[in-house]
Each structure stands twice: as C-alpha cells, then as structure tokens.
C-alpha cells in the first residue's frame, strides 16, 4: 500500500476505526530517531537523561511526515508494539524545554474550522500537518510545540474511559492545554500527537527503568507532576475493549441523585471549566445540579440539569479546546 492509498482509505474514518488501519500499515510508519532530553530536578540540577522520539507518530517519510493522531487505546497499542512508553505531563514539559525545533501552536478556529466533529476528521489533520510542515521548513532535531501530547496520568488507574492530554505551549512557555481528561478515550482530533519515550534512562550516572523511577517516592517527581505512578495501572484500555464498549453502549445520561465515577468525571469537567461546586465526589447533588444548569444556560442548551449527549458535546468542545 502506498501513502496515497493509505490516506485515501482513512479519509472517511475517525477514532479507533482509523487507528486500526494506520497501526496495521507498519511499512509506512516513520521511524524517528531517539533524541536525548535532560532530566532536571526542582533546583535546576541535571540528574539524568531520557530518550524520546524526535517528533510525534507519523506516516510517510522522514522528509515528508504526515502526523496522525491516535486515540488513547491506539496510542497505548503503538507504544506497546514498539516497546516504548507514553509520556507524563512532566516528561512532556521536559521535552518542550529541550526542543531544538520549537514551533508555535496553530489552532484551527471558527468560522473556517468549527469546533465540532469535523475536528476528528482525516481532512483536518492533513491540513494541520501542512501548516506544521510549512513552519518547520525542513528543520530537523527535537521538534516541539506543534501538538498536544496524549499522556499517562494517575487517574487512568481508575478512569480509563477518558483520554489524558497535555501541552501545546504558548509564547510564555505555558501549556495551553492543562493536564485533563476532557474526552472519551476513543477521541482523537487534529491537535493531538503521540510522542514516545524509551523505557530506559540514565539517572545519576546509572541506567534505570523509567517505570522504576516513576514508582520510587525519592525520584518520581523528576518525571511526574503527580507523585508516584504505576504505569502498569495508569494506562489505557486495550484497543479491542475500547471498540466493543463504544459499540455496545454510550454513556448514561446523568441526573440529580446519580452516583458513580461518571458523575465524578462530569464534576471534574465542570470544575475545570470554572464552575464552583466543591470537591468532585461522584455524587450528583444540588451543587452539581446548579452548576450543570448554569453551564447549559451559558451554552444556550436546554436547561434541565440532565447531562445528555448535547451537554456532553458542548462540554467537550468547551474544555478540550482552550483558546491561545
């Protein structure tokens, strides 16, 4: 299969359906060189070094890469297949700080590019890739700043149905996208990129496993903003599981009186959007109801306090695409 044939075959596809086709086309995967990234502690002291791919997952060639977003399960499958790891938000920051080809984030904004389901289309990420290539202008090295990273985080230990994203640094070296899980794990839009991390590193002159460093309370902060992480638990669902769950049933509508992890996830979204409701405790009580109604009113939705498809979609658009 040629690159043109592959792109033609995935044009009508999104999410895990596209993941499957792209991941199977291994002959067209770009093999990025590994680049060194210093590991710096809170005092600015270089303690070691990790190795990461020079750019995000792409198909095509080193000279003309086509960057392809993947879902959380798709990214996990790619990392496992190559014996690599997904970054944490801290590693993502270290990578940006070490970048030698620093690109500016390019958002696709309305009215030309609406914040809707077309963000997930192949056409969108192909246009965005053209913008990136024009800005890169043939430069090689550790390319950063052009994509949000699909990352691992602590909440994936119990909330695997949501994709974690982080990054897209602005001119102030601040992430436009904070560490959040705003979308279901099958979601992947043009702004997402898959950066991979080698499983071994050097720490204080000694070879170490990244997983061991992340689980040691004495060293975890070097690679994690969240304390110790067990990557065997803080990971995405298998690709097959994510596909079957999407086909089997969608998320339930949430209403006053409901309880559970999905309620907690909704509360966290509201809090991230600036609504005051206290702690995300998984209990859809009066404060969550009031915040939900306020959000619906602000987004010109039916104000019924029920979190259905329209409310979820509006929240994903609002929380997943902050303005630069």
C-alpha positions as CSV (number, residue, x, y, z in Angstrom):
1,X,0.0,0.0,0.0
2,X,1.3,3.4,-0.9
3,X,1.0,6.5,1.3
4,X,-1.7,8.0,-1.0
5,X,-3.6,4.7,-0.9
6,X,-3.5,4.7,2.9
7,X,-4.6,8.3,3.2
8,X,-7.5,7.6,0.8
9,X,-8.6,4.6,2.8
10,X,-8.7,6.5,6.1
11,X,-10.4,9.7,4.8
12,X,-13.9,8.6,5.8
13,X,-12.7,7.1,9.2
14,X,-12.2,8.6,12.6
15,X,-11.2,7.4,16.1
16,X,-10.4,3.7,16.6
17,X,-11.5,2.7,13.1
18,X,-8.8,4.9,11.7
19,X,-6.3,3.8,14.4
20,X,-6.6,0.1,13.3
21,X,-5.9,0.9,9.6
22,X,-3.0,3.2,10.4
23,X,-1.4,0.9,13.0
24,X,-1.6,-2.1,10.7
25,X,0.3,-0.1,7.9
26,X,3.7,-0.6,9.6
27,X,5.7,-0.3,6.4
28,X,4.6,3.4,6.2
29,X,5.4,4.3,9.8
30,X,8.1,6.9,10.1
31,X,11.0,5.7,12.4
32,X,12.0,8.8,14.2
33,X,15.5,8.9,15.8
34,X,15.6,9.0,19.5
35,X,16.7,12.3,21.0
36,X,18.2,13.0,24.4
37,X,16.2,15.0,26.9
38,X,17.9,16.2,30.2
39,X,16.1,15.3,33.4
40,X,16.2,18.4,35.6
41,X,15.2,18.5,39.3
42,X,13.3,21.3,41.1
43,X,16.6,23.1,41.8
44,X,17.6,23.2,38.2
45,X,20.2,20.4,38.6
46,X,20.5,17.9,35.7
47,X,20.1,14.5,37.2
48,X,20.0,12.3,34.1
49,X,18.6,11.8,30.7
50,X,15.7,10.2,28.9
51,X,15.3,9.4,25.2
52,X,12.3,10.3,23.2
53,X,11.2,10.3,19.6
54,X,12.2,13.3,17.6
55,X,8.6,14.0,16.6
56,X,5.2,12.6,17.1
57,X,3.8,9.5,15.4
58,X,3.7,9.9,11.7
59,X,3.4,8.0,8.4
60,X,5.2,8.7,5.2
61,X,8.9,9.6,5.4
62,X,11.4,11.5,7.5
63,X,11.5,14.2,4.8
64,X,7.7,14.4,4.4
65,X,6.0,13.1,7.5
66,X,2.2,13.0,7.9
67,X,1.4,13.3,11.6
68,X,-1.5,11.1,12.6
69,X,-3.5,11.5,15.9
70,X,-4.5,8.3,17.7
71,X,-7.0,7.6,20.4
72,X,-5.8,6.7,23.9
73,X,-6.0,2.9,23.3
74,X,-4.4,3.4,19.9
75,X,-1.5,5.3,21.4
76,X,-1.1,2.6,24.1
77,X,-1.2,-0.1,21.4
78,X,1.5,1.7,19.4
79,X,3.8,2.2,22.5
80,X,3.4,-1.5,23.5
81,X,4.1,-2.7,20.0
82,X,7.4,-0.7,19.9
83,X,8.4,-1.4,23.5
84,X,8.1,2.3,24.3
85,X,6.1,4.4,26.9
86,X,3.7,7.3,26.7
87,X,4.9,10.5,28.4
88,X,3.7,12.0,31.6
89,X,2.9,15.7,31.8
90,X,6.2,16.3,33.5
91,X,8.1,14.4,30.7
92,X,6.1,16.4,28.1
93,X,7.4,19.7,29.7
94,X,10.9,18.4,29.8
95,X,10.7,17.5,26.1
96,X,9.4,21.0,25.3
97,X,12.2,22.6,27.3
98,X,14.8,20.5,25.4
99,X,13.3,21.2,22.0
100,X,15.7,22.3,19.2
101,X,13.0,23.0,16.6
102,X,10.4,25.0,18.6
103,X,7.1,25.5,16.7
104,X,4.2,27.7,17.6
105,X,0.9,26.0,18.3
106,X,-1.6,26.5,15.4
107,X,-5.2,26.3,16.3
108,X,-7.9,25.7,13.7
109,X,-10.6,28.2,14.7
110,X,-14.1,29.1,13.6
111,X,-15.6,30.3,11.4
112,X,-13.5,28.4,8.8
113,X,-12.8,25.5,11.1
114,X,-15.8,25.0,13.5
115,X,-15.4,23.3,16.9
116,X,-17.4,20.2,16.0
117,X,-17.0,16.6,15.0
118,X,-15.0,17.6,11.9
119,X,-12.1,18.3,14.2
120,X,-11.6,14.5,14.3
121,X,-11.6,14.0,10.5
122,X,-8.6,13.0,8.4
123,X,-9.0,16.1,6.3
124,X,-8.5,18.3,9.4
125,X,-5.2,16.7,10.5
126,X,-3.9,16.7,6.9
127,X,-4.4,20.5,6.7
128,X,-2.9,21.0,10.1
129,X,0.1,18.8,9.1
130,X,0.6,21.1,6.1
131,X,0.7,24.1,8.4
132,X,3.3,22.3,10.6
133,X,5.5,21.4,7.7
134,X,5.4,25.0,6.4
135,X,6.5,26.2,9.8
136,X,9.1,23.5,10.3
137,X,10.6,24.4,6.9
138,X,12.8,21.4,6.6
139,X,14.5,21.8,10.0
140,X,15.4,18.7,11.9
141,X,16.0,17.9,15.5
142,X,13.7,17.6,18.5
143,X,10.5,19.1,17.2
144,X,8.2,20.5,19.8
145,X,5.3,22.9,20.3
146,X,3.1,21.7,17.4
147,X,0.9,19.2,19.2
148,X,-0.8,18.4,22.5
149,X,0.6,15.1,23.9
150,X,-1.5,12.1,24.7
151,X,-0.1,11.3,28.1
152,X,-0.4,8.9,31.0
153,X,-1.7,10.2,34.4
154,X,-2.7,8.9,37.8
155,X,-6.5,9.0,37.1
156,X,-6.1,6.4,34.3
157,X,-5.7,3.8,37.1
158,X,-9.5,4.1,37.7
159,X,-10.8,6.3,34.9
160,X,-9.6,4.5,31.7
161,X,-12.5,5.6,29.6
162,X,-11.1,9.1,29.2
163,X,-8.1,10.2,27.2
164,X,-5.5,12.4,29.0
165,X,-3.9,15.3,27.1
166,X,-1.4,18.0,27.9
167,X,0.8,20.6,26.3
168,X,0.7,22.9,23.3
169,X,2.9,25.6,24.9
170,X,2.4,29.3,24.1
171,X,4.9,32.1,23.8
172,X,5.1,32.3,27.6
173,X,6.1,28.7,27.7
174,X,2.8,27.8,29.4
175,X,0.7,24.9,28.3
176,X,-2.4,26.0,26.5
177,X,-3.8,22.5,27.3
178,X,-3.6,21.7,31.1
179,X,-3.5,18.1,32.2
180,X,-7.1,17.0,31.7
181,X,-9.3,14.1,30.6
182,X,-11.9,16.0,28.6
183,X,-12.9,13.4,26.1
184,X,-13.7,9.7,25.9
185,X,-10.7,7.5,25.2
186,X,-11.6,6.9,21.6
187,X,-11.4,10.6,20.8
188,X,-8.6,11.9,18.6
189,X,-8.5,15.3,16.9
190,X,-6.1,17.2,14.7
191,X,-4.3,18.8,17.7
192,X,-3.3,15.5,19.4
193,X,0.1,13.9,18.8
194,X,1.7,10.7,20.0
195,X,5.2,11.2,21.4
196,X,7.0,8.0,22.7
197,X,9.6,7.6,25.4
198,X,12.3,4.9,25.6
199,X,11.8,2.5,28.6
200,X,15.3,3.0,29.9
201,X,17.1,6.2,31.1
202,X,20.2,7.4,33.0
203,X,19.8,8.7,36.5
204,X,22.7,10.0,38.5
205,X,25.1,8.2,36.1
206,X,23.3,4.8,36.4
207,X,21.0,3.0,33.9
208,X,17.4,2.8,35.2
209,X,14.0,1.8,34.0
210,X,11.6,4.7,33.6
211,X,8.9,2.7,35.3
212,X,11.1,2.1,38.4
213,X,12.0,5.8,38.6
214,X,8.2,6.7,38.5
215,X,7.4,4.3,41.3
216,X,10.1,5.4,43.7
217,X,9.0,8.2,46.0
218,X,12.5,9.5,46.1
219,X,12.7,10.0,42.3
220,X,9.2,10.1,40.9
221,X,9.0,13.9,40.9
222,X,11.7,14.0,38.3
223,X,9.4,12.5,35.8
224,X,5.9,13.1,37.2
225,X,3.9,16.1,38.4
226,X,1.6,13.7,40.3
227,X,3.9,11.8,42.5
228,X,4.5,8.1,42.1
229,X,2.9,6.4,39.0
230,X,2.5,2.7,38.3
231,X,2.4,2.6,34.5
232,X,1.0,-1.0,34.6
233,X,-2.1,0.5,36.2
234,X,-2.1,4.1,34.8
235,X,-2.7,3.0,31.2
236,X,-5.5,3.0,28.6
237,X,-7.9,0.2,27.8
238,X,-6.9,-2.3,25.1
239,X,-7.9,-1.3,21.6
240,X,-10.4,-4.1,21.3
241,X,-12.0,-3.3,24.6
242,X,-12.5,0.4,23.7
243,X,-14.1,-0.6,20.3
244,X,-16.5,-3.1,21.9
245,X,-17.5,-0.7,24.6
246,X,-18.3,2.1,22.2
247,X,-20.4,-0.3,20.0
248,X,-22.2,-1.8,23.0
249,X,-23.5,1.3,24.6
250,X,-22.9,5.0,25.1
251,X,-22.5,6.8,28.4
252,X,-25.7,7.1,30.5
253,X,-27.5,10.4,31.0
254,X,-26.6,11.8,34.3
255,X,-29.2,13.5,36.6
256,X,-29.7,14.7,40.2
257,X,-29.3,11.8,42.6
258,X,-26.9,9.7,40.4
259,X,-23.6,8.5,41.8
260,X,-20.5,6.9,40.3
261,X,-17.2,7.5,38.5
262,X,-19.0,9.0,35.5
263,X,-20.6,11.6,37.8
264,X,-17.1,12.4,39.3
265,X,-15.8,12.8,35.7
266,X,-18.6,15.2,34.9
267,X,-17.9,17.2,38.1
268,X,-14.2,17.4,37.2
269,X,-15.1,18.8,33.8
270,X,-17.3,21.4,35.4
271,X,-14.6,22.4,37.9
272,X,-12.0,22.6,35.1
273,X,-14.5,25.0,33.3
274,X,-14.6,27.3,36.3
275,X,-17.8,26.2,37.9
276,X,-17.8,26.2,41.7
277,X,-19.3,23.0,43.2
278,X,-16.7,21.9,45.8
279,X,-15.0,18.5,45.6
280,X,-15.6,16.0,42.8
281,X,-17.1,13.3,45.0
282,X,-19.1,11.3,42.4
283,X,-22.5,12.4,44.0
284,X,-24.8,14.4,41.7
285,X,-26.1,16.6,44.4
286,X,-27.6,20.1,44.5
287,X,-24.3,22.0,43.8
288,X,-23.6,19.7,40.8
289,X,-27.2,20.3,39.5
290,X,-26.9,24.0,39.8
291,X,-23.5,24.0,38.0
292,X,-24.9,21.8,35.3
293,X,-27.8,24.1,34.7
294,X,-25.5,27.2,34.7
295,X,-23.3,25.5,32.1
296,X,-26.4,24.6,30.0
297,X,-27.6,28.2,30.1
298,X,-24.2,29.6,29.2
299,X,-24.0,27.3,26.2
300,X,-27.7,28.0,25.1
301,X,-28.8,24.4,25.7
302,X,-32.0,23.1,27.2
303,X,-31.7,23.9,30.9
304,X,-32.9,20.7,32.5
305,X,-29.9,19.7,34.6
306,X,-29.6,16.4,32.8
307,X,-26.2,15.5,31.3
308,X,-27.1,14.0,27.9
309,X,-25.4,13.9,24.5
310,X,-25.8,17.6,23.7
311,X,-24.5,18.7,27.1
312,X,-21.6,16.3,26.9
313,X,-20.7,17.5,23.4
314,X,-20.8,21.2,24.5
315,X,-18.6,20.4,27.5
316,X,-16.0,18.5,25.3
317,X,-15.9,21.5,22.9
318,X,-15.5,23.9,25.8
319,X,-12.9,22.0,27.9
320,X,-10.9,20.4,25.1
321,X,-10.1,23.4,23.1
322,X,-8.9,26.3,25.2
323,X,-8.1,29.5,23.3
324,X,-4.5,30.6,22.9
